[in-house]
Amino acid sequence: MRFAFCGRVSTEDHQDPEASRLWQLNRAQALISSTGGTIVDEYFDIGHSRALPWKRRPRASALLTALANPDRGFGAVVIGEPQRAFYGSQFGNTFPLFVHYGVPLWVPEVGGPIDPDNEAHDLIMSVFGGMSKGERNRIKVRVHSAMSALALMEGRYLGGRPPYGYRLKDLGPHPHPAKAADGKRLYGLEPDPTTAPVVTRIFTDYLKGLGLFAVAERLTRDTIPCPSAHDRTRNPHRSGVAWSKSAVRAILTNPRYTGRNVWNRQHKHETLADIEDVTLGYATTMRWNSQDKWIVSKKIVHTPLVSDDTFARAQSILATRNRTGPAHGVKRTRNSYVLRGLIKHAACMRKMQGHWAHEEAYYRCRYAQEYALANNVSHPRNVYLRESWVLDPLDAWLTTVFKPHRLDDTIDAMAASTTPKHHTEADAARAKIADCDAKLATHRAALEAGADPTVVTQWIAETQAHRARAAAELGRTVTAQGGRMTREDIAELVRAAGELTEVIRQADPADKAEIYKQLGLRLTYDSGKHKVLVEIDLNQHSLGSRGLPVGVRGGT
């Protein structure tokens, strides 16, 4: 019997991926050795959490796609460690596919293939899924408790970027013997001779009665580099042209300047990736914690830049001047902005913020209200762009760009700058595209046979959107693995974009915003000329952009 091996290792556990792969593979081979079976293919995920469902793990997803292929080259699948493969209810959501395609699933815990009609087998696998979830939760609790204790009692520096005004200091070998044997070092904070005086100056000026903007203005006028300009390698996404009020506020509210270490200012927050399909698992984002959850060391562990009294007085003044609003890092969005995060202002290249006025969506840039004016950048006090001015000409341009008679020229131009290189990981995305093509043919046949046009048209639009997402995923998968796209891959992206533009005008705001993101749209607003430069980057990692200026506020 020919087997495919499936496994997983998470780099968060600080394991050697190759060592983990080998012991899982050896365990799988020992299981099938009595049958004379051989492993002919491997699907091993590296660096992906067990909490991710199989559909969102690249190699596991490729295995699920291969199950549907009659020419897959293997007749069974063997797993070396079920606790690495399945988490929570994942077994119950995945195993039916193996049964459907008639592919046995072998695991050591049952001594062979899982019997779908055996309740004991199902119970065993469910237990292992629960154990896997419990193990992950216990690890999270232990790690969080240990790091909290180290930060609170010892004030140990636990990693991360040193705050402005400090730099890292080598404190010798790591106190953990195993880590010290691996050459790891323990680090702490020491004052940066260049920026530490600036921090002291900010507190002094603020306590003299200057506001945040006035402090930022003076620093910029005196040609003192702001934090992002001081360390460009760590802040390439910021302009660094001037001090901002938010930078001054961040310094004034950071307890580390009193000589104490602070930990747990942020936490990983898990939310459902898709509320309509809970089997897709959770998406992890970083969220700010409220100050009562911060872990501040009890003792001074590095050289303070300000005294406790100075810091307390600054917090008192900030509290009296603060406006009532959401907590730090919390965004309140009540209105829909289709172009959220896609528009930049040409004068400062900052993203324009959503602003709702007169029952319409606008995008605004208030550079002069946030950054010091002493940088001599010519910028209006407020810049506004109405969303409706952009959407109509934008949709018209997209429809023109992807007209059928222009597709071949576009594909040829994009393919000329890339060399083909195939990757197995892209097969799953290609299979999804082929499945969508088959569905589209079925839907169109149903339409020709007299089915309800309204219902079938909705089916076609949904399938076209799924196909476009699969094509975009194909591009991300290929480039993420260091490869270049074939002409066929590029054609899928371009044609998918063309299909998306057919449904843009009828899409609701949320769907339209997602379509724009899938197309890789970037917009730059030149307020002086009332022009928006629209760029589309179908493959945002390796393919060239195509752009065209689109006039706004006049329909030109």
Secondary structure, DSSP 8 states (H G I E B T S, - for coil): -EEEEEEEE-GGGT--HHHHHHHHHHHHHHHHGGGT-EEEEEEEEES--TTS-GGGSHHHHHHHHHHT-TT-S-SEEEES-HHHH--TTHHHHHHHHHHHTT--EEEGGGTEE--TT-HHHHHHHHHHHHHHHHHHHHHHHHHHHHHHHIIIII----SS---TTEEEEEEEE-SSHHHHHTT-EEEEEEE-TTTHHHHHHHHHHHHTT--HHHHHHHHHHTT---HHHHTGGG-TTS--SS-BHHHHHHHHT-GGGGT--EE-SEEEEEEES-TT-GGG-EEEEEEE--GGG-EE-SS--S--SS-HHHHHHHHHHHHHH--S---TT-----S--TTTTTEEETTT--B-EEEEETTEEEEEE-HHHHB-GGG-----S-EEEEHHHHHHHHHHHHHHHT-HHHHHHHHHHHHTT------GGGHHHHHHHHHHHHHHHHHHHHHHTT--HHHHHHHHHHHHHHHHHHHHHHHHHHHHTT----HHHHHHHHHHHHHHHHHHTTS-HHHHHHHHHHTTEEEEEETTTTEEEEEE-SSTTTS--EEEEEE-SS--
